[in-house]
Amino acid sequence: MSVRLNMTPDDLLDMARQSTGLNSFGDERFLASFRKIVESVNANTSFTEDGRELAIARFQRVLINRLRFQADWDAHPEIHEQEIVAPVFILGMPRTGSTKLHRLLYQGGDFTGMMMWQGYNFAPFPDADREAEDPRIDEAARFLHWRASRHSGISKAHHAEACQPEEEIYLLEPAFSSWAPNGYFEMPDYIEWIREQDRDHVYALLRRLLKYLQWQHHRGEAPKRWILKAPPHLGRETDILKNFPDAQFIMLHRDIMSVVPSLISLTFAMRHQYTANESNKRDIADWVMDEFTDAYRRHMSWRKNTHADVLDLAYSKIVSDDMGCVEDIYRFLGMEVSNAAKEAMRAWSDANQVHQQGVHAYDLEGTGLSESAIRQRFAFYVDAFSNFLPNNKQDARS
C-alpha cells in the first residue's frame, strides 16, 4: 500500500517548533526552497506507510537541529568568534574516490573533519548527561543500521560509520537548497527549480555550522584547516569562495563510464529507504546526465574566468598511489607532512582496502542510456581533463 506525505510545509515547521519550544530558524532564505521541496514531495513521491513516518521524522530532525543551533548561536556569541582557517574542499562527482581521500587525509591529524554523528545531529540534545557518551552517537549508529537494512547496495557503494569522518552533506540539509534530497524522494519539480536558485545562503549557513561544530568539539584548540567534501559542491565554487574566501580546492576525475552508471544505481538503491513504488531508472538517469553536465560546465567556466588554482587528481592514482596523492596535496596546500602523519595515513589505508563491504555492482540496464550517449554528453569534460582520465577501462567498477 502506498501513501502520500500529506503534510504541508507549515505543518512540518510547526511540528518542529512545538517539539522544541523554540521559534527562530535564523536566516529565513531557506524557506522558499523548503516549501518547494515539500510541495514537490507531496506531488510526486509515493511512500510505504513506515516510509512516510520516516520521511516526516527526517524533516523533523533537520528542522529541530536548525532551531536548536539558532538558539545556541543567539545565546553564545563566542561561537561567532571561532576562526575557520582556509578550508580544503574536495570536488567531483560521486564515485570518484572522494570518500577514500577525505578519510585518508583526516587520519594524519593535520585537518579537522566532521564525524558522521556530529553532522547527523549537529545540535546537542537538551539535558544530555555531559559525563556520559554523547547520545547522538547511538542515534546515528541506529540510523546507519536501518539504512543498511533497507538495501544492501547502499553500504557497498558508500559505507559509513557513526564515529568516522563523513561528508558534510548533513550540514547542507538544513538549507534545503541542494539536489541531495533527490537521493531519497522523487521531486522533479524541485530539482528543476533549484538549479537556478541562489546558493549564497547555503554556504553562509555552512560556515556558521562549522563554527558551531568547532565550538562544540574543538573548543580551546588551535584551529586546523577543515577537510570538506560533498558532491553538491561541484559547480558552486563562486558561492563557496564568497563565504570562504581563503578556501582551496582539489578536483577528482574518473572515467565517466565508471561514475554515471554507479551513481544511477546508488540513487536507485537509496530511494528504497522510503518509497513504495520502484523508482524509474530512466528518470534517475536523465537527472544524473542533466545535473552533472551542468555542474561540470559551471566548474569549468569558473576556472576559466577566475584562473582558479585547483589541484586535479586522477582516481586511478588515488587507488594505486594514495600516499603519492597525499604528497601532492600537502605540496599544493603549502603544508609539510610529518612522518607521524604519513604512518597514520598508511596504517588507515592498509586497514581500509576497497570492496571491504562488498562490490557495488551496476550496469546500464533500464536506464535508457548507452555508453556512446554518455560519452557524447560528457565529451566536453573528457576533452578538457584527458590527462587525468584513463584511455582504457582500467578503473571500471573499482
C-alpha positions as CSV (number, residue, x, y, z in Angstrom):
1,M,0.0,0.0,0.0
2,S,1.3,3.4,-0.9
3,V,0.6,6.7,0.8
4,R,1.4,10.4,0.2
5,L,3.4,12.6,2.6
6,N,0.2,14.6,3.2
7,M,2.0,17.3,5.2
8,T,2.2,21.0,4.3
9,P,5.4,23.0,4.8
10,D,3.8,24.9,7.7
11,D,2.7,21.6,9.3
12,L,6.3,20.5,9.4
13,L,7.6,23.8,10.6
14,D,5.0,24.0,13.4
15,M,5.7,20.4,14.5
16,A,9.4,21.3,15.0
17,R,8.6,24.5,16.9
18,Q,6.2,22.6,19.2
19,S,8.7,19.8,19.7
20,T,11.4,22.2,20.9
21,G,9.5,25.2,22.3
22,L,11.8,27.3,20.0
23,N,10.6,29.7,17.3
24,S,13.6,31.1,15.4
25,F,15.1,29.2,12.4
26,G,17.5,32.1,11.8
27,D,18.2,33.2,8.2
28,E,14.8,32.5,6.5
29,R,16.2,32.4,3.0
30,F,15.8,28.6,3.3
31,L,12.0,28.8,3.5
32,A,11.4,29.2,-0.2
33,S,13.3,26.0,-1.1
34,F,11.9,24.1,1.9
35,R,8.4,24.9,0.7
36,K,9.3,23.8,-2.8
37,I,10.7,20.5,-1.6
38,V,7.7,19.6,0.5
39,E,5.3,20.6,-2.3
40,S,7.2,18.5,-4.8
41,V,7.4,15.5,-2.5
42,N,3.7,15.7,-1.9
43,A,3.0,15.8,-5.6
44,N,5.5,13.1,-6.7
45,T,6.6,10.6,-4.0
46,S,4.6,7.6,-3.0
47,F,5.7,6.2,0.3
48,T,5.3,3.0,2.2
49,E,3.4,3.6,5.4
50,D,6.5,3.4,7.5
51,G,8.4,5.3,4.8
52,R,6.1,8.2,5.3
53,E,6.7,8.3,9.0
54,L,10.4,8.1,8.5
55,A,10.3,10.8,5.9
56,I,8.5,13.1,8.3
57,A,11.0,12.2,11.0
58,R,13.8,13.1,8.6
59,F,12.3,16.5,8.0
60,Q,11.8,17.0,11.7
61,R,15.3,16.0,12.6
62,V,16.8,18.6,10.3
63,L,14.3,21.4,11.4
64,I,14.7,20.6,15.1
65,N,18.5,20.7,14.8
66,R,18.3,24.1,13.0
67,L,16.1,25.5,15.8
68,R,18.5,24.3,18.5
69,F,21.5,25.6,16.6
70,Q,20.0,29.0,16.2
71,A,19.2,29.2,19.9
72,D,22.8,28.4,20.7
73,W,24.0,30.8,18.1
74,D,22.0,33.6,19.6
75,A,22.9,32.7,23.2
76,H,26.6,32.2,22.8
77,P,28.4,35.0,20.8
78,E,31.7,33.2,21.4
79,I,30.6,30.8,18.7
80,H,30.7,33.6,16.2
81,E,34.4,34.2,17.1
82,Q,35.5,30.7,16.1
83,E,38.1,31.0,13.3
84,I,37.6,28.9,10.1
85,V,41.1,28.7,8.6
86,A,41.5,28.1,4.8
87,P,39.2,25.0,4.4
88,V,40.0,22.5,1.8
89,F,37.1,21.4,-0.5
90,I,37.3,18.1,-2.4
91,L,35.3,18.5,-5.5
92,G,34.0,16.0,-8.1
93,M,31.1,13.7,-8.9
94,P,30.1,11.0,-6.5
95,R,32.1,7.8,-7.1
96,T,35.4,9.5,-7.9
97,G,37.4,8.5,-4.8
98,S,36.5,11.4,-2.7
99,T,35.4,9.3,0.3
100,K,38.7,7.5,0.5
101,L,40.8,10.7,0.0
102,H,38.7,12.6,2.6
103,R,39.0,9.9,5.3
104,L,42.7,9.3,4.5
105,L,43.7,12.9,4.9
106,Y,41.8,13.2,8.2
107,Q,43.9,10.3,9.7
108,G,47.1,12.4,9.6
109,G,45.9,14.7,12.3
110,D,46.6,18.0,10.4
111,F,42.9,18.6,9.4
112,T,39.6,18.9,11.2
113,G,36.9,16.6,10.0
114,M,33.3,16.1,10.8
115,M,32.3,12.7,12.3
116,M,29.1,11.3,10.9
117,W,27.3,11.6,14.2
118,Q,28.3,15.2,14.6
119,G,26.6,16.1,11.3
120,Y,23.6,13.9,11.6
121,N,22.5,15.8,14.7
122,F,24.7,18.9,14.7
123,A,22.9,20.4,17.7
124,P,23.3,18.8,21.1
125,F,20.3,17.1,22.7
126,P,18.9,19.1,25.6
127,D,19.7,17.9,29.1
128,A,22.1,15.2,27.8
129,D,24.5,13.9,30.5
130,R,27.8,15.7,29.7
131,E,29.7,13.0,31.6
132,A,28.3,10.1,29.6
133,E,28.8,9.2,25.9
134,D,27.0,11.6,23.7
135,P,23.6,10.1,22.9
136,R,23.9,11.4,19.4
137,I,26.4,8.7,18.6
138,D,23.9,5.9,19.3
139,E,21.2,7.6,17.3
140,A,23.5,8.0,14.3
141,A,24.5,4.3,14.6
142,R,20.9,3.2,14.7
143,F,20.2,5.3,11.5
144,L,23.1,3.7,9.7
145,H,22.0,0.2,10.7
146,W,18.5,0.9,9.5
147,R,19.8,2.4,6.2
148,A,21.9,-0.7,5.5
149,S,18.9,-2.9,6.2
150,R,16.8,-1.2,3.5
151,H,19.1,-2.0,0.6
152,S,22.5,-3.8,0.6
153,G,23.8,-1.7,-2.2
154,I,23.9,1.5,-0.1
155,S,26.7,0.3,2.2
156,K,28.6,-1.3,-0.6
157,A,28.6,1.9,-2.5
158,H,29.1,4.3,0.4
159,H,29.9,2.7,3.8
160,A,29.6,5.0,6.8
161,E,30.2,4.6,10.5
162,A,28.9,6.9,13.2
163,C,32.4,7.7,14.6
164,Q,34.3,8.0,11.3
165,P,34.7,11.1,9.2
166,E,31.8,11.8,6.8
167,E,31.0,14.3,4.1
168,E,29.1,17.4,5.3
169,I,26.0,16.6,3.3
170,Y,24.2,16.6,6.6
171,L,25.3,20.3,7.1
172,L,23.8,21.2,3.7
173,E,20.4,19.6,4.6
174,P,19.2,22.5,6.8
175,A,19.5,24.9,3.9
176,F,17.1,22.7,1.8
177,S,18.8,24.1,-1.3
178,S,20.8,21.3,-2.9
179,W,20.0,18.3,-5.1
180,A,20.8,15.9,-2.2
181,P,17.1,15.1,-1.2
182,N,16.6,13.7,-4.7
183,G,18.5,10.7,-3.5
184,Y,15.7,9.9,-1.1
185,F,12.5,11.3,-2.7
186,E,11.0,11.8,-6.1
187,M,10.8,15.5,-6.6
188,P,11.3,16.6,-10.2
189,D,9.6,20.0,-9.8
190,Y,12.0,20.9,-7.0
191,I,15.1,19.7,-8.9
192,E,14.2,21.7,-12.0
193,W,13.5,24.8,-9.8
194,I,16.5,24.6,-7.5
195,R,19.1,24.6,-10.3
196,E,18.6,28.3,-11.0
197,Q,18.4,29.4,-7.3
198,D,20.9,31.3,-5.3
199,R,23.2,29.2,-3.1
200,D,24.8,32.0,-1.1
201,H,22.7,31.2,2.0
202,V,23.7,27.6,1.8
203,Y,27.4,28.4,2.3
204,A,26.7,31.2,4.8
205,L,25.0,28.6,6.9
206,L,27.7,26.0,6.3
207,R,30.3,28.5,7.7
208,R,28.2,29.1,10.8
209,L,27.7,25.3,11.3
210,L,31.4,24.7,11.0
211,K,32.0,27.3,13.7
212,Y,29.3,25.6,15.8
213,L,31.0,22.2,15.5
214,Q,34.4,23.6,16.2
215,W,33.0,25.3,19.3
216,Q,31.4,22.1,20.5
217,H,34.2,19.6,19.7
218,H,37.4,21.5,19.5
219,R,37.0,24.4,21.9
220,G,40.3,25.7,23.2
221,E,42.3,24.1,20.5
222,A,44.3,25.9,17.9
223,P,42.1,25.8,14.7
224,K,43.1,23.4,12.0
225,R,42.0,23.5,8.4
226,W,38.7,21.7,7.7
227,I,38.8,19.0,5.1
228,L,35.5,19.0,3.4
229,K,33.7,17.1,0.6
230,A,30.2,16.7,-0.6
231,P,29.1,16.2,-4.2
232,P,26.8,19.2,-4.4
233,H,29.8,21.5,-4.0
234,L,30.8,20.8,-7.6
235,G,29.9,23.8,-9.7
236,R,29.2,26.0,-6.7
237,E,32.7,27.4,-6.2
238,T,31.7,31.0,-6.6
239,D,29.3,30.7,-3.6
240,I,31.9,28.8,-1.6
241,L,34.5,31.5,-2.1
242,K,32.1,34.2,-1.2
243,N,31.7,32.7,2.2
244,F,35.2,31.0,2.5
245,P,37.5,33.4,0.6
246,D,40.6,31.5,1.6
247,A,39.3,28.1,0.6
248,Q,41.4,25.8,-1.6
249,F,40.1,23.1,-4.0
250,I,41.1,19.6,-5.0
251,M,39.3,18.2,-8.1
252,L,38.9,14.5,-8.6
253,H,38.5,12.8,-12.0
254,R,37.4,9.3,-13.0
255,D,36.3,7.6,-16.2
256,I,32.7,8.8,-16.8
257,M,31.6,5.3,-17.6
258,S,32.6,4.2,-14.1
259,V,30.8,7.1,-12.5
260,V,27.4,7.6,-14.2
261,P,26.1,4.0,-14.0
262,S,27.3,3.7,-10.4
263,L,25.6,6.9,-9.4
264,I,22.3,5.9,-11.0
265,S,22.5,2.5,-9.2
266,L,23.2,4.2,-5.8
267,T,20.4,6.7,-6.2
268,F,18.0,3.8,-7.2
269,A,19.1,1.9,-4.0
270,M,18.7,5.0,-1.7
271,R,15.1,5.6,-2.9
272,H,14.2,2.2,-1.5
273,Q,14.6,3.6,2.0
274,Y,11.3,5.5,1.9
275,T,9.3,4.9,-1.3
276,A,6.6,2.4,-2.1
277,N,7.0,2.2,-5.9
278,E,10.2,1.2,-7.6
279,S,11.8,4.4,-9.0
280,N,12.1,4.8,-12.7
281,K,15.8,4.3,-13.6
282,R,15.3,6.4,-16.8
283,D,14.2,9.4,-14.7
284,I,17.2,9.0,-12.4
285,A,19.5,8.6,-15.4
286,D,18.1,11.8,-17.0
287,W,18.6,13.7,-13.8
288,V,22.2,12.5,-13.4
289,M,23.0,13.4,-17.0
290,D,21.5,16.9,-16.7
291,E,22.7,17.7,-13.2
292,F,26.3,16.8,-13.7
293,T,26.9,18.0,-17.2
294,D,25.6,21.3,-15.8
295,A,27.8,21.2,-12.7
296,Y,30.9,20.4,-14.8
297,R,30.2,23.3,-17.2
298,R,29.8,25.7,-14.2
299,H,33.0,24.4,-12.7
300,M,34.9,24.8,-15.9
301,S,33.5,28.3,-16.5
302,W,34.6,29.3,-13.0
303,R,38.1,28.0,-13.6
304,K,38.4,29.8,-16.9
305,N,37.0,33.1,-15.8
306,T,38.9,33.3,-12.5
307,H,42.1,31.5,-13.3
308,A,41.4,29.4,-10.2
309,D,44.2,27.4,-8.7
310,V,42.9,23.9,-8.4
311,L,44.8,20.6,-7.8
312,D,43.5,17.9,-10.2
313,L,43.9,14.3,-9.2
314,A,43.1,11.1,-11.1
315,Y,41.0,8.4,-9.4
316,S,43.5,5.8,-10.8
317,K,46.3,7.5,-8.7
318,I,44.1,7.6,-5.6
319,V,43.7,3.9,-5.9
320,S,47.2,2.9,-6.9
321,D,49.3,5.6,-5.1
322,D,47.3,7.2,-2.4
323,M,50.4,8.3,-0.5
324,G,51.7,9.9,-3.6
325,C,48.4,11.9,-3.7
326,V,48.9,12.9,-0.1
327,E,52.4,14.3,-1.0
328,D,50.8,16.2,-4.0
329,I,48.1,17.6,-1.8
330,Y,50.3,18.8,1.0
331,R,52.6,20.4,-1.5
332,F,49.7,22.2,-3.2
333,L,48.4,23.4,0.1
334,G,51.8,24.7,1.2
335,M,51.9,22.3,4.1
336,E,54.5,19.8,5.3
337,V,53.5,16.2,6.0
338,S,55.3,14.7,9.0
339,N,56.5,11.1,9.2
340,A,53.9,10.5,12.0
341,A,51.1,11.7,9.8
342,K,52.3,9.5,6.9
343,E,52.5,6.5,9.2
344,A,48.9,7.1,10.5
345,M,47.6,7.5,6.9
346,R,49.4,4.4,5.7
347,A,48.0,2.3,8.6
348,W,44.5,3.5,7.8
349,S,44.9,2.8,4.1
350,D,46.2,-0.7,4.7
351,A,43.2,-1.4,7.0
352,N,40.6,0.1,4.7
353,Q,41.1,-1.5,1.3
354,V,38.5,-1.2,-1.5
355,H,35.5,-3.5,-1.6
356,Q,35.6,-4.4,2.1
357,Q,31.8,-4.0,2.2
358,G,31.4,-6.0,-1.0
359,V,31.4,-5.0,-4.6
360,H,28.9,-2.4,-5.8
361,A,27.6,-4.0,-9.0
362,Y,25.9,-1.8,-11.6
363,D,25.1,-1.6,-15.3
364,L,23.0,0.5,-17.7
365,E,20.1,-1.9,-17.8
366,G,16.8,0.0,-17.5
367,T,18.4,3.4,-17.8
368,G,17.7,4.1,-21.4
369,L,21.4,5.1,-21.8
370,S,24.2,3.7,-23.9
371,E,27.9,4.1,-23.4
372,S,28.1,6.2,-26.6
373,A,25.3,8.5,-25.4
374,I,27.0,9.1,-22.0
375,R,30.4,9.7,-23.6
376,Q,28.9,12.1,-26.1
377,R,27.2,14.2,-23.4
378,F,30.4,14.4,-21.3
379,A,32.8,14.8,-24.2
380,F,33.5,18.5,-23.3
381,Y,34.6,17.4,-19.8
382,V,36.7,14.4,-21.0
383,D,38.4,16.6,-23.6
384,A,39.3,19.2,-21.0
385,F,40.7,16.8,-18.4
386,S,42.0,14.0,-20.6
387,N,45.3,14.0,-18.7
388,F,43.5,12.8,-15.6
389,L,41.3,10.2,-17.2
390,P,42.2,6.7,-18.4
391,N,42.5,5.9,-22.1
392,N,41.1,2.4,-21.3
393,K,38.7,0.9,-18.7
394,Q,41.4,0.2,-16.1
395,D,39.4,1.8,-13.2
396,A,36.0,0.5,-14.2
397,R,34.0,-1.0,-11.2
398,S,36.8,-0.4,-8.8
